[in-house]
């Protein structure tokens, strides 16, 4: 099993923590970098190899991860010279990728079973599998429905339930064949193209622990919760 970790972003929303460190290397619990936790999880799930897509401060990630042998992984790298979007870095890897592989953001803290996501993707036959998580948003206002200048409905402070992408995907290499290497490709563009082509992605629904460490308050929450979730997130560490 092979994984691609997207670790090339600048982490602008997480400043000032990312001024000197790439986001995947910010420490969690004063002991482990996010990327270390992810690498340990992949190895424990049975992954044998991993490609790191790096860009901003990528030399620091290279120095930290090396060849991945400290976690029992065979790690190689691809460098993003200019921003390529979420899926664009995959286009530059060509035949280095197996037919089906896992793709994930390098700033995700979760107890998701990565191997099961890849197994479910292979079994589904879909070009893309998206790990999804349930979210509820509470609206602090009365919401009006209007038509032709008249109010036709009213709901007082409703809540909305929806599913979001966790930043973890199963990908089939053929799903990327139509796109040009070296050009940007966003996750949104790929999903919309698949829907338009009548080949919709598969959804892998998850209800465990998931935190996208994108903003300072997310990072603070991750550190506050890590001590009681450590054994769940990095078994045997």
N, C-alpha and C positions, 0 to 999 in steps of 0.2 A: 504494500500500500504506500502510495506517495502523496505528500501534501505540499501545497504551495502557500507560503505565508506572505501576505502583502505587508511590507514593512518600509515602504518608501515615502510615506507622507511626512509633512512638516510638523504635524501636531499643533497647528496654530491655536485651536480652541483650548488646548491644555497648557498654554503658556501661563506662568513663567517656568513651569516644570520642564518644558521641552526646549528651553533656550540653549542648553548645552548638551542635552541628551536626546536621542531619538525616542519617540513615544514608547515603542515596545520595550525599552530598557529602563523606564522609570520604575523605581522599586515599590514592591507591595509588601507590607508588613516588615519593612526595614531589613529584609533578608533576601527576597527573591525578586528578580525582574519579571515583568509580565511575560516576556518572551521565554524566559527560563521555564516558567510554569507551563506554558503552551508546549514547549519542546518535551518536557517530562510527560505531559499528558499524551502526546502523540506516540512517544516510545512505549508507554504503558498500554496504549490501545493497540499496539502491534504494527505501527508504521515503521518502515525501515529506512525511508529516505525522505528528504525534504528540500525544496528549493526556496530560498529567501529572495524575494523581490525587493531590492533596496534602492534608495535614492538619497534623500536628505540625511546627512551624517551617517551614511552607510558604512564608512570605514570603521566607525565605532562598533557597529553591529558585527562586522566581520571579525574584529579583534575579540569581541566577547564570545561569539558562537564558534568561531574556527570551523573545523570540519564536522562538528556535531558529535564527535566520538565520545565526549564526556557524558552524553545522554544515550549513546548507542544508536545514533542516527548518522546516516551518510548525507551531509549537507553540501549543496552547491548554491551558486548565487547567479542572479541576473540583475544588472544595474539599469535603473531608469534615469536616462540622461535628461529627459524632460517629462512633465506630468503626462501619464498615459491613461488616467482613470482607473477604476477598480479592475476591469478585466483586460485592459490594454497590455499590461506586462505579460500576460499569458501568451499573447500572440507572438512574442519574440522568442519563445522557448521551443517552438516547433516540435521536432521528433524527440526532444528530451523528455516529453511528458508521455505517460502511459495512456491507454485508451480512456480510462476513467480515473479521476483523481479528486482529492479534496482541496478546496481553496478556502482560506480564511484570513480575516483581518488579524494583524499582529497585536491588537489591543483589546482582545475579548477575554473576559474572565468568566468561565462557565464550567459546569460539571457535565456538559453534553458529551455523549459517547460518540467521538469522532468516527470511529470505525463503523458504528451502526449507521451513521449518516451515509457513509460511502457504500455500505452494503445495500441500504435502502435505495440509493441512487442507481446502482447497477441493476437491482431487481426491477425497478420501475420502468426501465427502458426510455426514460425521458432524457432530453439533452441537458437539462439543468435541474438540480434539486436545491431548494432553498430551505434552510433551517429557519423556522418561524417561532415567534414567541407572542403570547397574548398580552396586550396592553389595554389599560382602561384610562381614558382621559375625562376628567370632570370639568365641565364648563361652568364658570362662575357667573354666568349671565342668563337671563331669560332669552330663549331662542325663538325667533319669529319665523314663520313661513309666510311669504307674501306672493301675491299674484296680481298683476295689473293695478298696482297701487293700493291693494287691500290686504289686510292681514287675514290669512286663511288658517293659521294654526299657531299654537303657542305651547312651549314646553319650558317649565321652570328649572333652570340649572340641570340640564340633562348630563348623562355620562355616555361616552361612546366607547364601544368595545371593537378592537381591531387587532389584526396580527401584523407584526413587523418582521423584517429580515434581521437575523441575528449576526450577519456578516460571516456566515459559514455556509459553504456551498459544495455540492457534488457536481462535477462538470465532466461531460463527455467531450473528448477532443474535437469530434466532428462538428460540435455546436459552434466552434470558432473558425471553421474552415473558410467561411465567406468573407472574413474581415482581413484587412491589410496590416501586416506586422509593421510596427513603428508608428502607427496612428492611434490616437486615443480611442478607447472603448469603455464607456460607462456601463455599470450594472443595469441602469435603467434602460439604456439603449438595447442591450442584449435581451432583456425580458420583454420589452415591447416588440422587438423583432420576432421573437419566438411566438408570442401571442398572435401577431399578425399572420405568421406562417402556419398557424393551426397546430403548432407543436408546443403546447404550454408546459411550463416547468412543473415539476413535482414539488409538493410541500411536505416537509418533515416537521411535524408539530412537536414542540418541546415545552415542558412545563416545570423544569428544574430551576437551577440557579443560573442566571445570566446577567452580566453587567458589561455594557459597552463603555470603556473608559475613555470618553471623548472630551469631557469637560472637568474643570477642577472639582466640582461637587461630586461627580462620579468617582473621581480618584480618591477623594476624601472618604466616600462611602466604602470603597473597596478596601482601603486600609483599616477602617473601623470594623469591618466585618471579617477580615481575613483570619484573625486568630481563631475564631470559632468555626471557620470553614476550611482551614488549612488541610486537615486530613482528608476531606472530601475532594479538594481540588488537586492535591498532589499526593496521592496515595504512596506510602512507603518512603517519602522523602524525609 
